[in-house]
């Protein structure tokens, strides 16, 4: 019971006091995540909107609202919010990676490729292998969906051996799987070409 009261008090306090440190902002973000996990979407979105109202927390508010909207299966809303984040701050590979995943899930493979390309560039610049490799795998998948088999193969071959990640709607995908599918498609294409 006390825990619930503490949360209600924290939500009420937000009407008066803005977060003054990174830790305070992280606490609010964790609260939003917890509310979304409990399907308390109106409250979670209200807090995100409150964060967006202030310049100092605007980007964090859009990021959190994108996550809540994704949790609600509002993919278009989540895409819009991440585009707002990127319009204000375009140096975070995680933002482009998340946007690419949402675009890929929504069927916008060409736009997803653009987002993953930016995530790869920023990941390499920051020496962040997680976003570089993950974005390479997902960009390869997007190329595969568009029948860009040479590009898919090129991305898949840049991945470390046995690299894999979960892709919503497809399950676990590995660089080797994408490479094999792209190679087979290229071979079929060559067979069909007249001599």
Residue, then its C-alpha position, 0 to 999 in steps of 0.5 A: x500500500x505504501x508503495x502505491x501511495x509513494x507513486x501517487x505522491x511522486x506523480x502529484x509532485x510532478x505538477x510542481x517540480x521538474x527533475x533537476x538531475x539525470x538521476x531524478x529524470x531516470x527515476x521518472x522514466x522508470x516510473x513511466x515504464x512501470x506504468x506502461x507495463x501495467x497498462x496504465x497508459x493514460x498516466x504514463x502518457x500524461x507524464x511524458x507530455x509533462x516532460x515534453x512541455x519543458x525544453x530541458x526534458x523535451x527529448x527524454x519525454x519524446x523518447x519515453x512517449x515513443x516507448x509507451x506508444x510502442x507498448x500500446x502497439x501504436x507504431x505510427x505514434x511511436x515513429x512520430x515521437x522518435x522523429x521528433x527526438x531526432x529532429x532535436x538531437x541526432x547524435x544518438x545511435x539508439x534513437x536511429x536503431x529504434x526508429x529503424x526497427x519501428x519503420x521495418x515493423x510498419x513495412x517502410x523498409x526503405x526508410x528503415x534502411x536510412x535509419x539503420x544506416x545513420x545508426x551504423x555511422x553513429x555506432x562506428x563513430x562512438x565505437x559502439x558495436x551493439x548498435x553497429x552490429x544490430x543495425x547491420x543485421x536489421x538493415x540486411x533484413x530490410x534489404x532482403x525484404x526489398x530484394x536488394x540481395x547484394x546489399x543484404x549479403x554485404x551487410x550480413x557478411x560484415x557481422x561477427x560469426x553467429x551474430x543474431x538478434x530478435x526481429x519482431x514478426x520473424x523471430x531470431x535472425x542471424x547473419x548466416x541466415x540472411x547471407x544464405x537467403x541472399x546468396x540463394x536469391x542471387x543464384x536463382x536470379x543468375x539462373x534466370x538471366x538469358x545467356 
